[in-house]
Amino acid sequence: MISDLSRLLGYIASQLVTEQPSSGTTKDSSKLNKVNAELLAQIGYGPTSVDTLVERSGLTIDKVSSMLLLLELDELIQSAPGGHYVRI
């Protein structure tokens, strides 16, 4: 469990270092890397569960969870009750 958490935090940190901050104040999904953009495309404006995203993307739950966190920090999605996410 602790090793899973440290791997997740390491991945998140590496993504934050490699991504360039947006110069504008508007939300811009064009600055996302290909994998994050593909996951964002699979999230609807209605609630979408993490399990559904794992099935649709073929990625592991660890990878999807860290990508969701990054998308949420970029204010492109927000969490909804019951482990769901929606596009903003």
Buried (B, 14 or more C-beta within 10 A) or exposed (E): EEEEEEEBEEBBEEBEEEBEEEEEEEEEEEBBEEEBBBBBEBBEEEBBEBEBBBEBBEBEEBBBBBBBBBBBEBEBBEBEEEEBBBBE
